[in-house]
Amino acid sequence: MQFFKPRSKRPHIEITKLSSLIAEDVVITGDVSFSSGLRIDGVVKGNVVARPNDGSGHALLVLSEKGQVHGSVRCGDAVINGAVVGDIEVEHFLELQSESRVNGIIRYHHLQMDVGAAVRGELIAAQPTVQSALVADNVVALAGDKLSHVERR
């Protein structure tokens, strides 16, 4: 008899990928691009964009509670605990921690949002792949104020 169902494999982030740091006392005016991992404790007045890497996984951005980005963000994985004034597009996994403040449109595939995180704008989920759409037999879809029950066959 089995009491607990094994946990399904959840998306995760490899923090060990961080290879670059924008320190707390640094202000960069202009766009920043990176390919592996970037931690921002300072301020970037421009876009922060991950370059395609050598296939070693998703490029990771960590924005600390002291960090700020005034521009758009585009990367594979992101852990946000600071301020972003601009749009965010994350290909894989986005974590909005309790001190995060985002003013813009957020496009994501997987999202974890802690209590206290604030978003002024829209949250837009990526369209699920065919494989993930076939996982559930019954799906409850929320669209605006409507609640509808959809059965998949």
N, C-alpha and C positions, 0 to 999 in steps of 0.2 A: 504494500500500500504506500502510495506516494502522497505526502501532504503538501509539499512545496513544488511548484513548477519551476524547472530551471529557467534562469533569466535568459532572455533573448540577447543576442549580441547587439549592444547599443553603440551608436556612433561615439567616438572618443577623439581626443586631441593629444598629440605627442608634444608635450612642453619641451622636451629635450632638443627640439629643432631650432630653438632660438639661437641665432648666431650674430645678431646685430642689436645695438642699443642706441636709442636717442635719449640721452640723459635728461634729468629733471631741469637742469639749467640751460638747456639747448632749445633755441627757437629756429626752425627751418622755414624759410619762405620759398616755396617752390614745390614741385612734385617729388615724391619719393617712390622709388621702385625697389623691390626686393624679391628674392627667389626662394629662400628657405624659411627663415624665421626672423621676425622683427619685434622688439619690445619698445614701446614708446612711453617714456616717463615725462617727456618734454612736450613741446608744442610744434605741430606741423601746420603751416598755413599753405595748404595745397593738397593735391590728391595723393593718396597712399595706395599703390597698386602692386600686386604680386605679379612677377614675370613667370611665364611657364618654366618649371624646373625640369630636372633630368628624370622625372618619373619617380622620384623618391617620396611621393605623397603630396599632400596639400600644403601649400605655403601658409604659414601661421603668423597671424598678427596678434600681439598682446598689447592692449592699451590699458595702462595702469590707472588707478584712481586719480593720479596727478596728471595724466596725459590728456592732450587735447588734439583733435584733428578738425581743421576748418577747411573742409573739402570732402570729396567722395572717397570711399574706401572700397576696394575690390580685391578679394583674396579667396583662398581655399577654406581655411579655418580661421576663426577669430574669437578671442576672449576680450570682451569690452567691459571695462570698469571705470572709464573716464568719460569725457565729453566728445561727441561727434556732432558737428554742424554740417550736415551733408548726407548724401545717400550712402547706404551700405549694401554691397552685393557679395554674398558669401556662397561659394559653390557647394560646400559640404556641411560644416557644423558651426553654428554661431551660439556663443554663450554670452548673455547679457547679465553681468553680475550686479549686485545690489546698489552700487554707486554709479552705475552707468546712466548717462543722459544722452539721448539721441534725438536730434531734430532733423528728420528727413525720412525718406522712404527706405525700408529695409526689405531686401530680397534674400531669401534663405532657403535651404533645403531641410536642415534639422535645426531646431531652435530650443535652447534652454534659457528661461528667463527667471531670474531670482526675484524674490520679494524686494521691492524698493527700486528696481530698475524703472526708468521712465523713458517713454517713447512719445514724441510729438511728431506724428506722421502716420504712415501706413506700414503694416506688416504684410508682405506678400510672399506666400509659400510657393516654392517651385512646384511645377506640375509633377505628380508622382509618376514613376516609371511603370510600365505594364506589370512588372513582377510585383512591386509593392501594392499595386491596385488589386491584384488577385489574392492577396494575403487574407483579407477579411471577407467573411460571408455576408455580414450585415454591417452597414456603414451608416452612421448618423452624420448628416451634412448640415452645417450651419451656414446660412447665407443671409446676411443682414439680420433682420428680425424674424426670419422664417426658420422653422425647424422641420426638416423632412427626413423620413426614414426611407432608405434605399436598400433594396435587396439585390445582391449580385448573384448571378447564376453561372 
